[in-house]
Amino acid sequence: MSILRAGLICLWLEALLCCKSDALAQPVAVEPKVLQRLQETIQQQQQQLARQAEQIKAQAELLRQLEQQVGTLQSQSQAQLSSAAVTVKAEPAPVPPAEMTSGNDKISLALSGHINRAVNVVNDGGRTSLYHVDNNADNTRIRLVGTARISEEFTLGSWLEFVMTADDSSLVSQNSQAPGNYISTKGAELSLSSKRFGKLSLGKGSTASDNTSAADLSRTDIVLYSSIADIAGGILFKQKNGLLSSTSLATAFDPLDGLGDTSRLRYDSPALFGFVLSGSLASGQRSDLALTWDGEGYGFQASAAFGLANPKLSGAALQYDGSFSLLHTASGLNLTLAGGLLDRTTGSDATAAYAKLGWLANLIRQGATAFGVDYAQSRDMAALGDTGRSMGGAVVQAFDRYATELYLQYRLFSLDRSAAPSVFNVNVSTFGARVKF
């Protein structure tokens, strides 16, 4: 439009200059040539405007097509999001654990624990009976752990744990099928941890040598491990004269596993190439040392432990025990070995030996399936001249999404005695479950 105005102004100026007389005296007369040029200019400008109108129309059509494409893409995106939402609803994510708040805002507090129940079907040579038990291999419990960061180097810890058992498998027997409920303190401890200097613990808890005969990577140790009698430890051997003996499975098959849980002062060194050295001064003037190691490489995982303890037992000196477990990560095949010796001052030493072959497989998507078969032998454990033998097999199925494990076991216990009367074998079949929280 600005070009049109400029052209018209120029033409009008030219027409004025061509006038034959003064504009103030006479009307302006425009020559035909000038008028023709003016009309041609107007026609050219009209054509240019028409072309611009066509371009604008084409651009508007292109813009409309682009808007349609954007709308189509948005519809497809919304459909995909709706489909994804349906999938999520069909497979809901696990609910995260609820956070706990400490009464002291300087302490971080965590609650955990589990329930571990089982049913034993036991044949003692005389009759077959069913027993409901709380699995002593890992009793039902509740745990509170508090931590407070003192600095980048030091952390203050507190641990309170209660075993809450109804009919513990170490107490259930032919004479007491429902021994009742009890609550015991497994841990009541304060600790100071340092990245460079290790950990110092004061209170009730595991001694340094506790579980040094239980290094195990098979994932069947909830029911099948070196302490083979835990699941039915209270069951008594029946004599072949028909009477029950006073010897339980637990006393005939003691794994000689350190000093257990008790009040102690314990120190654990920092890890060095996977090795940790520990020692404790326990109640009853007892003491122990332990060396543990964990490593991984060349397609294997390994765990090992050795314990030396002074149990302060009458007629005994020192107690030694150790264990080793090896897992081939690609195949899931694993081997576990354990043993213990109680050095007696008179008579034969008590010994325990254990071996297990296992296979850890991913047969279902819910979690790993662990298989194991084992053999255990004890000598001079409950009485001099005793030889105990046991064979067992188990399968443990994990359901990771629900923090649950189901397990099945069959085990045979036999006890040869140098003194009469002899005893029957004991057969134990077990079904159980552990749910963690």
Secondary structure, 3 states (H helix, E strand, C coil): CHHHHHHHHHHHHHHHHCCCCCCCCCCCCCCHHHHHHHHHHHHHHHHHHHHHHHHHHHHHHHHHHHHHHHHHHHHHHHHHHHHHHHHHHHCCCCCCCCCCCCCCCCCEEEEEEEEEEEEEEEECCCCEEEEEEECCCCCCEEEEEEEEECCCCEEEEEEEEEEEEECECCCCCCCCCCCCEEEEEEEEEEEEEECCCEEEEEEEEECCCCCCCCCCCCCCCCCCCCCCCHHHCCCEEEECCCCEEEEEHHHHCCCCCCCCEEEEEEEECCCECCEEEEEEEEHHHEEEEEEEEEEEECCEEEEEEEEEEECCCCCEEEEEEEEEEEEECCCCEEEEEEEEEEEECCCCCEEEEEEEEEEEEEEECCEEEEEEEEEEEEECCCCCCCEEEEEEEEEEEEEHHHCEEEEEEEEEEEEECCCCCCECCEEEEEEEEEEEC
